[in-house]
Amino acid sequence: MTVAKSDSDIAQAIFTVNRHAKTAPDNHYLYALKKEALNLMIEKKRATKIGLHFSKNPQKSQQQSSVLVKCGNYYFHMLPKKEDFSSLEHLGHLDDTYRNPPSRMNLKVAKEILRTLTGLEPQKKEAAVSNFTKSYQPRQLDRFYSPKKSYFD
């Protein structure tokens, strides 16, 4: 039996996953969890899109915008869709003085909450199969014998 989580629990789980994704070496699954959970919460009207912000670190362009989403007591940014530019107000630059409330949730618990919410499973990593096989070379029986005539051969 699955227990329905409150909006604040889900928002806290998204916050925890997002915080860990920023420093994780393999963060694709964590960002996918965040994106799917936020989209699901917006779809169910449990989170709302507030407006557009200029991104702090735009990629390959002068300016890039991101959508500000409020879920529970937390605010998140996600990539905008085409219709967001016409339907949402642009809020300008980020407010650096605002911080999300502190969170004390284990990453494992947060991933489990979002996994049950979205149904996303991490991809199994396949072991790399090497085409190179080392062949056995028997050692010479006489270690002191060398077919070389001199040191420079």
N, C-alpha and C positions, 0 to 999 in steps of 0.2 A: 504494500500500500504506500503510495507516494503522498507526502504531506505537501500541501500547497504553501509555497514560501511567500512571505510578504514582499511588497515592493522594496522596502528598505533592506531586507536580506539579499535580494537579488542585486540591488544597486551596490551594496557593499561587496558582493562577490565579483561584480563587474569591475569595481574599483581595484580590488585586490589583484585580479587577473591582469588588468591593464598596467598596474604598477610593476608587476613582475615581467610583463612582456617587454617593457622598455629596456631591460637589462639582460634578458634571456638570450642565449646563443641561438636557440632554435625557437623563434617566437611566432611562427606561422599559425600553429594551432591555437595559441593564446589569443592572438588578434582575431582569428576566425570565431572563437567563442564570444569575444566581446561584440563583434559586429552582428552575429546572429542573435545574440541575446538582446541587444539594443533594438534591432529591427523587429523582433518578436514583441518586445515590450511596447514599441510604438504602434505596432499593428493592433495590439490588444487594448490600446489607449491607456496603458499604465505608465507610459513615458511620453513626454511632449518635446517637439522640436521648438526651440526658442527663437533661433535666428542664425545668421551667418557671422563668422569671425574671420579676420585675416589670419592665416597660419603664421606661426612664429618662425618656422624654418621651411619656406617654400622649396619645392623640388623643381629644378629645371625651369623656373619662371620667376618673374619679378614679384607677382602676387598670386596667392592661392587661398581659397576660402575653405573653411570647414564648418560643418553644422554643429551648433551647440544644442545638446540634448539634456533635458532634466529628467532624472529618474530617481525617485525617492528624494533624499536630501543631497544627492550627488549630481554633478554636472560632468558631461563627457563630450568629447569632440569625435566626429566621424566624417567620412568623406561625403560630400554632397552629391545628390542626384540632379539630373538636369532640371526637373520641375522645382527643386528647392530654390533655385535662383529667382524664379518668378513668384513663388508663394511665400517666401520668408523674407523678413526685414534684415538688412545688413547692419550689424552692430558695430562695425569698425574693428579696431584693434582689441586684443585680449586685455582684460583687467588683471594685471599681475598681482594685485593686492588680495584677490579672492583665492581661497584654498578650500578644497573639499574637506569635510570633517574627518578626523583621524579614524583609522580602521584597524582593528585587530582580528583579522580573519586569516586562518591558515590557507595557503595556496591550494593544498589538496582538497580541502573542504569547499573552497570557492569553485574550483574546477568541477567538482562533483555536482554542485548546485546548478551550474550553467550547463553541464553535460546532460543532466536530467531534464532541464528546461528546454534545451534546443535539440537534443538527440544527436549532437555531433560527437563523433568518436575520433580519437587521435589515430593518425595513419600509422600502420605498422611499418617499421623500417626493415627493409630487406637487407640481409647481409650482402656485402659486396662480394661477388664471385670473381676471383682472379683467374685470368686466362693463363697466367704464368705459373708453370709448375717447375719446381726445382728438380733437376735430375741429379742422381747420385753419382759422384765421381770418386772412385776408389783411390786411396792414397798410395803413393809409391811405396814399395816394400823397403827399399833401401833409401833412407832419408838423406844420406850423405852423398849419394850419387846424383849428378846432374848431367844431362846431355849437353849442356853448354860447354864450349871450349874455354871461354874466358868470362870474366865478370861483365864485360861490355856487350856480350851477345844477347 
